Structure formats: structure tokens, C-alpha cells
């Protein structure tokens, strides 16, 4: 007999998934459950509306369409992880998926709940990409109700006129509605609504950081896991989204006199017209702060600056970390690298990438006059000294890819590592229990010109998928997978990620950047990227422009420039 769950909105019927081991156990899986009314027609660019009550039985045995996106799809996704390839997309996309233990909960109030928020630069991704099999086996199999959600993307999720007509952050309101839906319905899956952990990667991680502090969402869950993305990154939160929105409006003939007329005109356009307009400029900006559409401080979802909201928020246990060379996917020509990015070094030029190339990049893309004004030469000198010349002589002679590595490092630092470390320090200073990690283990059989791990490198261990091609596990990889899954599962259950593999303490005053080196034989280390953290902290003090946050610190506004 198929599993059913009685919700306020009706009854859903799923299916049983037997774990791929010898335990004989299984999970109850429900795919494609709507959590809000379809955001189409007049509901486009509006906050999500709750579903009405109902009594009908709905079959929830397949993924529903992902949200309309214009980020390029990642190739090489294993077919076993997808029900349809490529996943379809639609404006009607506000669905979630539940993978719950089939056995009765030993906890009086139900199993703890883990909610996955996918990444994709706020312009791509879907729940279907991550499948259900690995999530059901690895997490439902450890007594957790696993949930994956979708939210509106790109223009459809973050369109803004810069005022109350269209403040933006619609995708964040979608995430809020999903959490409200869980509070109302997760007990039907034997889940405890008072023990919810929210987990994300890339834009999903930045979203989780935002959900943790927004007064609209911070009381809807108890703890979080943030992988490779911070709300403090310039690409994740910026008022630039208003300019991008107005550019699309201009492209489709909606550059009208008032914001209300612009919004009304945009609602009347077909989704194909809007997607076509966005594709004219591309899904990402060729700049350090790459996202065209993202969150913004709107005065409602975010009523204050992040530092103030963080200080006022409940102190949630948080796991936060990143890979050692996050930006490798945008500097090396992987099969899954973003298309048309000028930051990718072509295969035929990797061997010859040298100091001149790095200095040219710093001069043209980072130390720009529109950023640093009359201090641009001083900023350029500091950046070149730190990223091109620091400890260069000996390292350069030992590593033919020294400057290529430093090039990848400066992108990784500015986009991911430093914003995340800033967030860790701010949270820890406010008394949040924060568990910091670095994902830095690469199977020795994998040979790359840059030593380290790229963004999404954890995906094979957690989801059974690789965005860069086939991934073959060996014994060490299996050990790392067990460590990673058990650490996250223990955290969901107890608020502490320590396992039999090793004790993982929270950062503290004595070890403000103490971290868990996530590898088959894990090691506790201290001062994660301390020299780079201190460098960017000093840069923010020496110059008006804060490149990490992408704001002029006098005006608190992003610098206007062509992408």
C-alpha cells in the first residue's frame, strides 16, 4: 500500500523507496507537493499565496517543473539522479519534495526536519537536479524528514523597481512560504515543526544566511547549514538588481513613467519574451559580483542592515564552510563551467598563465578607478603585492601553475571565502554557536592544475551527482562521505556535528577561525585563511569601497559600472 499524508490542503499519495543496502528499510517519498498557488498571471512578481483547504487526493510520485531560469544547465548529471533530462521549467514551480522515514518516530514530537535550498546564482537550479535517492538513503535513513524546495529565480524571483511597487526578494518570500507550509503540515510526515534545520549551497547558502536574520523568517527554524555562499557577498545582496530589472523592462518595451506602470507592463509580457530579453545580456555578469539578480535590502523582508538584524536574531547553531578553491569552476575549462565567462583560462593557455596575466586581471577587474577613485593605484599595488608577489619566488619555482592558482584564489576569496569568514566572525561575536569547516580533500587520482577543491565538490558525497563529469569513489572517498553525512545528520539531531570520526568544536575567542578540516581522516586546525581575512579587513579600512560587500562605505550603494 502506498504511503499517504493528510494535509490541510488535501491528501497526498507518494511511494516507498527501498534503501540500496541490506537493511530492508525504506523511506516514504512524496514528490511535487504544491506549497503555494501557482505564481502566474496577476500573481507574477507578487508574494506567494497560501493554498486553499482541500480534500482531494493528489498523486505526488514525480518531480514537478523547476522554476524558469536562464542559467545554462550543467552537463554530465547522472541519469539515475533525474526523472527527466533535462528538467522542464515553468512559472508554475512552487513545489517541494518530502523524503521521510517509513518507521515510527522514537521522538514524541516526531523526527527532526532538514530543508534543502538549492543554489545556482539565484538564476538556475531545481530540486530535481539533486534527486531523491541519495537524500532519502543518507538522511531519512538516519531518522530525518528530508525536504527539498524550489523558489522563483532570476527576474521572476528578484525583479525590483527599487520601491514599494516591487521591492524585490520574491524568491525569499517563496522560501518563507515553504517554511510556513512545513510548520502547518510536516507533522503529517512524522516531522517535528520545532526542530527544523535549513541547509543550502551557493545562492541557497546565501539564502539560508538571509533567512536566519530576517524578522520574517528567523523564528521559523532552529539552526542552519551554509555551504559555499554568504549573504554578505556582493553577488548575493546588492541594489544592482534594480538596474538589471529596469534593463529587462527597457528591452521588452516596459520603460514607462511610473514603477506601477512598469510592473503592470511586465506582467502582461509572455514568459518567453522575458526570458529572451534576459538571454540578450546573459545569465551572469562578467564581474567579481557575478549575479544579475539577487537579494536586496528592501525595508520589509530585510528591515535593517544585516549586522543589526544578526544582533537581534535568535542565536542559531550554524555549520558554515566552503571549498579551498571555490572559483575553480569559473577559472578552469571544466565541462560544467559557466558559458561565455571571460574569466575562464582556455586549455591551450593554462601552461603559459603568468604574473602579467594576473596583474592585468587585478588592474582591469578589481582595482578599477570607478571602485577606488583617486586611490586606485594604491589599491592596485596592495592587491598585486598580496596576490601576485607574496611568497612568490620559492613557490613559483616549485609550482608551474603558481599564478593560475593565485588567480583562482583571488576570485575564490572575494566571492566566497572572505564573505563566509566575515559572517562566521560576526555570528560568533554575537554568541552564535558556529562550526566552521574547510572542504579541501581531493582524490589523488584527480589531476588538476590548481591544487584544491572546487565549488560543488561535496555533491558526489551528499547527493550522488557530479557537475563536472564522472566521479569514481575509492575507500578514502567513502570514509569522507561517511564523515560528511554523519556530521550533518548529528547536527540536525543534536545541534552539534561531532561524531565518532572526531570532535568538532564551535569557533570561540581563543580560536576565532578554528575549523574542521573535512577529509577522510579529519583534523582540527586553526586560523583558517587568516592572512587573507586580515588583508581584506584592512582593505575595507583603508578604502571607501568595500569590494567584498560591493558597496561604497560612505553611500552604502554599489558602484555603477557596465558589466
LINMO-V274679 format. One record per pair of residues at least 24 apart in sequence whose C-alpha atoms are under 8 Angstrom apart, sorted by the first residue. I is the first residue (numbers start at 1). GAP is how many residues later the second one is. If there is no record, write none. Layout:
I&GAP ; I&GAP
This chain:
3&25 ; 5&183 ; 5&184 ; 6&182 ; 7&178 ; 7&181 ; 8&45 ; 8&46 ; 8&176 ; 8&177 ; 9&42 ; 9&43 ; 9&44 ; 9&45 ; 9&46 ; 10&43 ; 10&44 ; 10&45 ; 10&46 ; 10&47 ; 10&48 ; 11&44 ; 11&45 ; 11&46 ; 11&47 ; 12&45 ; 12&46 ; 12&47 ; 12&48 ; 13&44 ; 13&45 ; 13&46 ; 13&47 ; 13&48 ; 14&45 ; 14&46 ; 14&47 ; 15&46 ; 17&116 ; 17&119 ; 19&117 ; 19&118 ; 19&122 ; 20&117 ; 25&77 ; 25&116 ; 26&75 ; 26&76 ; 26&115 ; 27&72 ; 27&73 ; 27&74 ; 27&75 ; 27&109 ; 27&110 ; 27&113 ; 27&114 ; 28&70 ; 28&71 ; 28&72 ; 28&73 ; 28&74 ; 29&32 ; 29&68 ; 29&69 ; 29&70 ; 29&71 ; 29&103 ; 29&107 ; 30&30 ; 30&31 ; 30&32 ; 30&67 ; 30&68 ; 30&69 ; 31&29 ; 31&30 ; 31&31 ; 31&32 ; 31&33 ; 31&65 ; 31&66 ; 31&67 ; 32&28 ; 32&29 ; 32&30 ; 32&31 ; 32&32 ; 32&63 ; 32&64 ; 32&65 ; 33&27 ; 33&62 ; 33&63 ; 33&64 ; 34&60 ; 34&61 ; 34&62 ; 35&59 ; 35&60 ; 35&61 ; 35&142 ; 35&143 ; 35&146 ; 36&58 ; 36&59 ; 36&141 ; 36&142 ; 37&57 ; 38&53 ; 38&54 ; 38&55 ; 38&56 ; 39&52 ; 39&53 ; 39&54 ; 39&55 ; 40&51 ; 40&52 ; 41&226 ; 41&227 ; 42&225 ; 44&112 ; 44&223 ; 45&111 ; 45&112 ; 45&114 ; 45&121 ; 45&125 ; 45&222 ; 46&124 ; 47&123 ; 47&126 ; 47&127 ; 48&122 ; 48&125 ; 48&126 ; 48&129 ; 50&127 ; 63&34 ; 63&65 ; 64&29 ; 64&31 ; 65&24 ; 65&25 ; 65&27 ; 65&28 ; 66&24 ; 66&27 ; 66&59 ; 66&60 ; 66&61 ; 66&62 ; 66&84 ; 67&24 ; 67&25 ; 67&26 ; 67&27 ; 67&58 ; 67&59 ; 67&83 ; 67&84 ; 67&85 ; 67&86 ; 68&25 ; 68&56 ; 68&84 ; 68&85 ; 68&86 ; 68&88 ; 69&54 ; 69&55 ; 69&56 ; 69&84 ; 69&85 ; 69&206 ; 70&53 ; 70&54 ; 70&84 ; 70&205 ; 70&208 ; 70&209 ; 70&212 ; 70&213 ; 71&49 ; 71&52 ; 71&53 ; 71&54 ; 71&212 ; 71&213 ; 72&52 ; 72&211 ; 72&266 ; 72&267 ; 73&51 ; 73&52 ; 74&262 ; 74&263 ; 74&393 ; 75&260 ; 75&261 ; 75&392 ; 75&393 ; 75&394 ; 76&259 ; 76&260 ; 76&390 ; 76&391 ; 76&392 ; 76&393 ; 76&394 ; 77&52 ; 77&388 ; 77&389 ; 77&390 ; 77&392 ; 78&387 ; 78&388 ; 81&48 ; 81&49 ; 81&50 ; 81&51 ; 81&52 ; 81&383 ; 81&384 ; 82&46 ; 82&47 ; 82&48 ; 82&49 ; 83&45 ; 83&48 ; 87&41 ; 87&42 ; 91&61 ; 91&65 ; 91&180 ; 93&57 ; 93&58 ; 93&59 ; 94&55 ; 94&56 ; 94&57 ; 94&58 ; 94&80 ; 95&54 ; 95&55 ; 96&31 ; 96&51 ; 96&52 ; 96&53 ; 96&54 ; 96&82 ; 97&30 ; 97&50 ; 97&51 ; 97&52 ; 98&47 ; 98&48 ; 98&49 ; 98&50 ; 99&33 ; 99&36 ; 99&37 ; 99&41 ; 99&46 ; 99&47 ; 99&48 ; 100&36 ; 100&40 ; 100&44 ; 100&45 ; 100&46 ; 100&89 ; 100&90 ; 101&39 ; 101&40 ; 101&42 ; 101&43 ; 101&44 ; 104&86 ; 105&38 ; 105&85 ; 109&81 ; 109&82 ; 109&83 ; 110&77 ; 110&80 ; 110&81 ; 110&82 ; 111&32 ; 111&33 ; 111&34 ; 111&79 ; 111&80 ; 111&81 ; 112&31 ; 112&32 ; 112&33 ; 112&79 ; 112&80 ; 112&81 ; 112&83 ; 112&84 ; 112&85 ; 112&380 ; 112&381 ; 113&31 ; 113&32 ; 113&33 ; 113&34 ; 113&78 ; 113&79 ; 113&80 ; 113&82 ; 113&83 ; 113&84 ; 113&379 ; 114&30 ; 114&31 ; 114&32 ; 114&33 ; 114&82 ; 114&83 ; 114&84 ; 114&85 ; 114&378 ; 115&31 ; 115&32 ; 115&33 ; 115&34 ; 115&81 ; 115&82 ; 115&83 ; 115&84 ; 116&30 ; 116&31 ; 116&32 ; 116&33 ; 116&82 ; 116&83 ; 116&84 ; 117&31 ; 117&32 ; 117&33 ; 117&81 ; 117&82 ; 117&83 ; 117&84 ; 117&87 ; 117&88 ; 117&90 ; 117&91 ; 118&30 ; 118&31 ; 118&32 ; 118&82 ; 118&83 ; 118&84 ; 118&85 ; 118&86 ; 119&81 ; 119&82 ; 119&83 ; 119&84 ; 119&85 ; 119&86 ; 120&82 ; 120&83 ; 120&84 ; 121&81 ; 121&82 ; 121&115 ; 121&170 ; 121&173 ; 122&31 ; 122&32 ; 122&81 ; 122&82 ; 122&169 ; 122&171 ; 122&172 ; 123&30 ; 123&31 ; 123&160 ; 123&168 ; 123&170 ; 124&29 ; 124&30 ; 126&24 ; 130&333 ; 130&335 ; 131&332 ; 134&328 ; 134&329 ; 134&330 ; 135&327 ; 135&328 ; 138&324 ; 138&347 ; 139&346 ; 139&350 ; 142&347 ; 144&47 ; 144&345 ; 144&348 ; 145&44 ; 145&45 ; 145&46 ; 149&26 ; 149&29 ; 150&25 ; 151&24 ; 154&138 ; 154&139 ; 154&140 ; 155&90 ; 155&138 ; 158&83 ; 158&135 ; 158&136 ; 158&137 ; 159&82 ; 159&83 ; 159&86 ; 159&134 ; 160&81 ; 160&82 ; 160&85 ; 161&81 ; 161&84 ; 161&85 ; 161&98 ; 161&102 ; 162&77 ; 162&80 ; 162&136 ; 163&96 ; 163&135 ; 165&94 ; 165&95 ; 165&98 ; 166&93 ; 166&97 ; 167&131 ; 168&127 ; 168&128 ; 168&130 ; 169&125 ; 169&126 ; 169&127 ; 169&129 ; 169&132 ; 172&35 ; 172&39 ; 172&123 ; 173&128 ; 176&35 ; 176&40 ; 176&41 ; 179&41 ; 180&40 ; 183&37 ; 194&27 ; 194&28 ; 195&26 ; 195&27 ; 196&24 ; 196&25 ; 196&26 ; 196&27 ; 196&296 ; 197&24 ; 197&25 ; 197&26 ; 197&27 ; 197&28 ; 197&295 ; 198&25 ; 198&26 ; 198&27 ; 199&25 ; 199&26 ; 199&27 ; 199&28 ; 200&25 ; 200&26 ; 200&27 ; 201&25 ; 201&26 ; 201&27 ; 201&28 ; 202&25 ; 202&26 ; 202&27 ; 202&28 ; 203&26 ; 203&27 ; 203&33 ; 204&25 ; 205&24 ; 205&25 ; 205&26 ; 206&24 ; 206&25 ; 206&26 ; 206&30 ; 207&24 ; 212&98 ; 212&101 ; 212&104 ; 213&93 ; 213&96 ; 213&97 ; 213&99 ; 213&100 ; 214&87 ; 214&88 ; 214&89 ; 214&95 ; 214&99 ; 215&86 ; 215&87 ; 215&88 ; 215&94 ; 215&98 ; 216&85 ; 218&95 ; 218&96 ; 219&95 ; 222&94 ; 222&95 ; 223&93 ; 223&94 ; 223&95 ; 223&272 ; 224&92 ; 224&93 ; 224&94 ; 224&95 ; 225&93 ; 225&94 ; 225&95 ; 226&92 ; 226&93 ; 226&94 ; 226&95 ; 227&93 ; 227&94 ; 227&95 ; 228&92 ; 228&93 ; 228&94 ; 228&95 ; 228&98 ; 228&188 ; 228&189 ; 228&192 ; 228&227 ; 229&93 ; 229&187 ; 229&190 ; 229&191 ; 230&186 ; 230&189 ; 230&190 ; 230&193 ; 231&188 ; 231&192 ; 232&187 ; 232&188 ; 232&190 ; 232&191 ; 232&316 ; 232&317 ; 233&56 ; 233&181 ; 233&182 ; 233&183 ; 233&186 ; 233&187 ; 233&315 ; 233&316 ; 233&317 ; 234&55 ; 234&181 ; 234&313 ; 234&314 ; 234&315 ; 234&316 ; 234&317 ; 235&53 ; 235&54 ; 235&55 ; 235&56 ; 235&59 ; 235&180 ; 235&315 ; 236&55 ; 236&58 ; 236&59 ; 237&57 ; 237&58 ; 237&59 ; 237&60 ; 238&56 ; 238&57 ; 238&58 ; 238&59 ; 238&312 ; 238&320 ; 239&56 ; 239&57 ; 239&58 ; 239&318 ; 239&319 ; 240&52 ; 240&53 ; 240&318 ; 241&51 ; 241&52 ; 241&53 ; 241&54 ; 241&55 ; 244&48 ; 244&49 ; 245&48 ; 248&26 ; 248&29 ; 248&30 ; 251&26 ; 252&25 ; 285&278 ; 286&55 ; 286&56 ; 286&57 ; 286&277 ; 287&78 ; 287&276 ; 288&77 ; 288&78 ; 288&123 ; 288&126 ; 288&127 ; 289&126 ; 289&261 ; 307&119 ; 310&117 ; 310&120 ; 311&119 ; 315&115 ; 315&116 ; 315&117 ; 315&118 ; 316&116 ; 316&117 ; 317&115 ; 317&116 ; 317&117 ; 317&118 ; 317&178 ; 317&179 ; 318&114 ; 318&115 ; 318&116 ; 318&117 ; 319&115 ; 319&116 ; 319&117 ; 319&118 ; 320&100 ; 320&104 ; 320&114 ; 320&115 ; 320&116 ; 320&117 ; 321&99 ; 321&115 ; 321&116 ; 321&117 ; 321&118 ; 322&94 ; 322&95 ; 322&98 ; 322&115 ; 322&116 ; 322&117 ; 322&133 ; 323&115 ; 323&116 ; 323&117 ; 323&129 ; 323&130 ; 323&131 ; 323&132 ; 323&134 ; 324&88 ; 324&114 ; 324&115 ; 324&116 ; 324&128 ; 324&129 ; 324&130 ; 325&83 ; 325&84 ; 325&87 ; 325&126 ; 325&127 ; 325&128 ; 325&129 ; 325&130 ; 326&86 ; 326&90 ; 326&91 ; 326&127 ; 326&128 ; 326&129 ; 327&81 ; 327&82 ; 327&84 ; 327&85 ; 327&88 ; 327&127 ; 327&128 ; 328&80 ; 328&84 ; 328&122 ; 328&125 ; 328&126 ; 328&127 ; 329&125 ; 329&126 ; 331&76 ; 331&77 ; 334&134 ; 335&133 ; 335&134 ; 336&131 ; 336&132 ; 350&51 ; 350&54 ; 351&49 ; 351&50 ; 353&48 ; 353&50 ; 353&51 ; 354&48 ; 354&49 ; 354&50 ; 355&33 ; 355&48 ; 358&30 ; 358&45 ; 358&46 ; 358&48 ; 358&49 ; 359&25 ; 359&29 ; 370&189 ; 370&190 ; 370&191 ; 371&174 ; 371&176 ; 371&181 ; 371&188 ; 372&171 ; 372&172 ; 372&173 ; 375&168 ; 401&48 ; 401&49 ; 404&46 ; 405&44 ; 405&45 ; 405&46 ; 408&42 ; 413&119 ; 414&133 ; 414&134 ; 415&133 ; 418&114 ; 418&115 ; 418&118 ; 418&130 ; 419&129 ; 419&130 ; 421&92 ; 421&112 ; 425&87 ; 425&88 ; 428&79 ; 428&80 ; 428&84 ; 433&73 ; 433&74 ; 434&72 ; 434&73 ; 435&62 ; 435&69 ; 435&70 ; 435&71 ; 435&72 ; 435&80 ; 435&81 ; 436&70 ; 436&71 ; 436&77 ; 436&78 ; 436&79 ; 436&80 ; 437&78 ; 437&79 ; 437&80 ; 437&81 ; 438&77 ; 438&78 ; 438&79 ; 438&80 ; 439&78 ; 439&79 ; 439&80 ; 440&77 ; 440&78 ; 440&79 ; 441&77 ; 441&78 ; 441&79 ; 443&33 ; 443&34 ; 461&24 ; 476&44 ; 477&43 ; 479&41 ; 479&42 ; 480&38 ; 480&39 ; 480&40 ; 480&41 ; 483&35 ; 483&37 ; 484&34
